[in-house]
Amino acid sequence: MSDIVTERDIDRSHMTVSDEVAIQIDQMNKWYGTFHVLRDINLTVYRGERIVICGPSGSGKSTLIRCINRLEEHQAGSIVVDGTELSSDLKNIDKIRSEVGMCFQHFNLFPHLTILENCTLAPIWVRKTPKKEAEEIAMHFLQKVKIPEQADKYPGQLSGGQQQRVAIARSLCMKPRIMLFDEPTSALDPEMIKEVLDTMIELAEEGMTMLCVTHEMGFAQAVANRVIFMDQGQIVEQNEPKEFFNNPQSDRTKLFLSQILGH
Amino acid sequence: MSDTHAQTVSYVRDTMLPQAEPPLRDKGAVKWMRENLFSSWLNAILTVLSLFVVYWIVSHLYPWFANSVWRAGSLTECREIRDATVGSDAPSACFAVIADRWQQLLFGFYPKEYYWRPVLALVVFLVSLWPVLFDNAPRKMLFFTLAAPFIMFALLWGGPIWGPLFVALGFVLGYFAYELVNKSAGPLAATLAAIILPLLYWFYLVGPLAGLFSSVAPIGFEYVDSKDFGGFTLSVVIGVAGIVLSLPLGILLALGRSSDLFLINKVSVGFIEIIRGVPLIVWLFTASLLLNYFLPPGTNFDLMLRVIIMVTLFSAAYIAEVVRGGLAALPKGQYEAADALGLDYWKAMRLIILPQALKISIPGIVNTFIGLFKDTTLVVFIGLLDPIGLTNAIRASTDWNGVYWELFVFIGLMFFIFCFSMGRYSLYLEKKLQREHR
């Protein structure tokens, strides 16, 4: 098992789960054409939860979190984020998107803008933050992900790990209440995975509500309070990490865990 | 290193060698020629062959240029001078026709005493380009750029300045309408207001206002009619107007064609395919002949304006396809990242997508512009006197009957200067963006 993140003690003082609901998904279904990708998804996420979603490829885990900020449209059921229901109403979508940060597998930084401009763009144009203030916020978060010295460079000049940390900082600049991570370390070289996971752990330590699609089981054990296993578009099993790893219930979960932890 | 053999370290150099020159055959011009011109037998043969072709062309053209006559009143006079100086067999260009008629080739039948106006308009145009093309210009210059089209219009056509002034004020009106309504009723209403208010103003108020002010204070230049425009003034006016107008229209069409909205998508596709699928010359004939049938009788709709509209639509269709290529080349992740940050469609396009897509499309866009500029010569077929049309007019005079090459060489050179500088700018811009963005 990957023990990449167990080197230091994790400060759990702020990792508290409140009983306030952050995301409520009810009977959600989604199809790609005639292919039923997500089937009857029910999920309640409380504020402060750190949820890791795993499962074999094609199981719909990325699609699920992409539905939460409407990068994908669901066709049945409901998704309520921070009290706002996701419908085709553009106003609601933009409101939710500015409250929910997202990090992608391939970072998706804007290559024609500097690191600083990447971080200040959304605060300036969506939140109408004055430029100077936006830059201060951006530098604060770049400091936090430990790359303030790269602020004036372009994304193409940074390593993969640095780019992903910039992507996290860019999301944080919008002061989101929820962060979604879509396989944030899958496109990274092994030695860069740690720096990104460390950043994510710090975020968890501050009490951020997080949903991570990832296969970093060490990360799941270290900070997640819930692990969700998906297969064939359904939530097959969910449990707290210790139980999930030591005592998986369904056969699919057992098979999956043996496959990714076996070697 | 303990097991290094003793004999390998026992040698000690006592004198250092000075730096030496490389062998003669491996430096300077000799080396360059060996590497680039005579690197192999095939290369050597090709070099000799190419040199021969170049020599052949130059040896035929050079006497024609070298013996050229620049001062003469007519072609016959040219011939006489040639016979007297180099003999009647020698080739000789009669550039006297350019010396005699260059003003006409540049300005057409624009009144002589007002030649300074197109020249000044060109200067205004070049200055207004500065902040658009190069980023070392002061930001405030952009206001001049915005005002430039109206200044140029007032200079070129003349008439009371109130017309262009009040038309320009329509844009200011639209801006303030947007700002005011946006505060109270949101961006959609504001956009509508910013379109409808100026349109109403242009249709119903500009005419009477301009008429009133003109009768009270007739300030402005002498009016010059469109049909007096000709030569390169005509080409540049049509070309520049087409280029400036077709870029934004082409971008909108490209966005329309890649839009998910059914109607907008189909209208864009239909427009692009129809315009692109028909030769420009057909559209020009449509502009000059057919449009009259559709317009209400008695409408005097300037032919030059009609041509500008047709040329604009034509090249906009091409630009749209070029830009669509750029849009398609962007990874989907860029759209998703912009969406995920909460940027709305127009902001995402303006700040994220278009800057990257346009950068990719620069060579294609400039290519289209160059094509458009050269295509302005087609207006000769609908009776406008562009430089090509003027050559006929010049030959029609008894003095210059029979002069062809000299005129075309001059016109070709002028077009080459314009098109070559556009091409060079495109290269500069590509290099600059490459350097900045990696």
Interface residues (C-beta under 8 A of the other chain):
Chain A: N69 R70 L71 L90 D94 K95 R97 S98 V100 G101 M102 F104 H106 F107 N108 L109 F110 P111 H112 L121 A122 W125 V126 Y154 G156 Q157 R170 S171 M174
Chain B: P331 G333 Q334 E336 A337 A338 D339 A340 L341 G342 L343 D344 K347 L351 I352 P355 Q356 K359 L433 E436 H437 R438
